[in-house]
Amino acid sequence: MATPIKPSTHFLTQTPPPPPPPPPLSGHCLRHPTHVTHLLCRQYSEEENNPNTIRIQNQLKKKKTTMIRNKKLWWILLFLYNAMPASFPQFVTEAISGPVPDPPGVKCLKQGLKVKHPVVFVPGIVTGGLELWEGHHCMDGLFRKRLWGGTFGEVYKRPSCWVQHMSLDNKTGMDPPGIRVRPVNGLVAADYFAPGYFVWAVLIANLARVGYEEKNMYMAAYDWRLSFQNTELRDQTLSRIKSNIELMVATNGGKKAVIIPHSMGVIYFLHFMKWVEAPAPMGGGGGPDWCAKHIKAVMNIGGPFLGVPKAVAGLFSAEAKDIASVRALAPGVLDSDLFQIQTLQHIMRMSRTWDSTMSMIPKGGDTIWGGLDWSPEEGYSPSKSKHGKNRSESSTLNESTGEVTHANYGRIISFGRDVADAPSSEIERIEFRGAVKGKNVANNTCRAVWTEYHDMGFGGIKAVAEYKVYTAGEIVDLLEFVAPKMMERGSAHFSYGIADNLDDPKYTHHKYWSNPLETKLPNAPDMEIYSMYGVGIPTERAYVYKLTPAAECYIPFQIDTSAKDKNEDGCLKDGVYTVEGDETVPALSAGYMCAKGWRGKTRFNPSGIKTYVREYDHNPPSNFLEGRGTQSGAHVDIMGNFQLIEDVIKVAAGATGEELGGDQVYTDIFEWSEKINLKL
């Protein structure tokens, strides 16, 4: 019998195998053994030798090497750029598009022109810099730093605080408590809007070529957010302009000044010419011959004399053509239902405190802008908008489809494409004036972006849409209905009608002074007035609107970007009807007063001041090296237009309008003006 094998008990007493040797201590632990415990060093060493850790470290080293290489490349490129001859970009441009003409200043200097009359620049809305003088804690450290203009860095760093400081008091239209934002002074106030984006810089540089400097150039900077009269009440801006013009005339041998306003600065200076001659305390007390003694010419650039439809869209829904186009490409991005950014609501809340925006509401009502069934520009088509083309037809024929498209420009706001196109006899309208606005739809979640729409109620919103179509004569009533607090301030400073009797004492009030249809030009028969503006660019004239989906914090109306012409050459794109102009101001608004309203002796121009219409046909740059171009007709870019700058230099050097060649016209401005039945 086999002897049984006893179970081994060796495993009970066997010494377990030794653990694998630990990884070596890291260099840090060997160099500094007393800084950390042994255990932590071991853990650190194990992690350091982990394959994943090694892979990540290698990636970081590779990335660091790439960054160093790129940085070196950047410095090399920067060195080469600075070492490159200044003429190199011009050489490339000439190689592509031919010889570049001399800048206007150089050309005029070669012709023997030199300094004669002092010049005064009057900037428009948004183009002048604004800086902080007093603010809340969120703006600490920014004393006299630009809040508007320059890099706009504070918009990104502290957006809500920036909006708060850029807004004015909603009741007074003046400074909110504890906040003082003031205009930047000097030529730097509006030479550049942002780095590399010129406004007045090119014109200033060319005037300097013929000898001008700060002693005979003056930037009449003002806070463009305020109503015109309030710039005097708060900052004494009008008094400063008066004193500076008097000083410049006196120190330049008695030679009268040439005034060059741009955009809203045009109607701001129109206000000034009435203010300076009006008796104190409302006026400047300069006497009835002040303008005749001190002003040679007023060269208005891109002037919205009769307002702009774009201002209506901005006040009504914080929109314009560009914003509508963004909505068409990316619906919802600008609205409160995505990311909760509520961009347009913040813009509306801020811009509706700027009383100056109400100065550009269309003036003259249906008499100027047309009614339900007519407009002065009737028959305009982009396909016929170039100089020399026949533009007298009343409709546009689409040769590919045989469709005839017709734009009712007099209908500035239409709710629906069908309403925009329908015969007026077929449009059923329900009166909105006096409608019950209903229950307040706002709640506490909207208060950060409160607008007056949140006080309307669904009843008021519905009443606006059911009226269906609004002409220029009804726009003011519409805005008073949807924004009564804003328009209450605005009506104290601006007027939009046509005067029956300019000798009526009521027209001595300052609210009428910026409306050329309710005021007289000064008694200055030797003075000249120019209307200089770009043409050849589609410009906003009327809009197709729709109601937005019901939501608590929405702006209830928006441009209907689905409304488009089937004809590619049509005037309707993304819910916006366009007409001839400079992309911002329609040619009708910029040109009518000098083409007809002030032409010769009229009740608006009793002394017969000579007027000239100078249009500049838009010719975009041929390549990116030309920047914004030297032949642009766009609203701001025209400030770099060589022909316009040459005209300005010649007048400043003593030329008259006749010596410039008189009128220069590419549009049907004289034909459109004749369609306006206005007593002159």
Helices and strands as residue ranges (DSSP letters): H 10-13, H 27-31, H 38-48, H 51-83, H 88-97, H 104-110, E 119-122, E 130-134, G 137-139, E 146-148, H 153-157, H 159-166, E 180-183, G 187-189, E 192-194, E 197-198, H 201-209, E 217-219, H 228-235, H 237-251, E 257-261, H 264-277, H 290-294, E 295-301, H 309-317, H 321-329, H 343-351, G 355-360, H 365-369, G 382-384, E 396-397, E 404-405, E 413-415, H 417-421, G 424-426, G 444-449, G 452-455, H 457-467, E 469-470, H 472-482, H 484-491, G 505-508, G 510-512, E 528-535, E 537-547, E 557-559, E 572-573, E 576-581, H 587-592, I 593-597, E 610-617, G 624-626, G 637-640, H 642-652, H 657-660, H 669-674
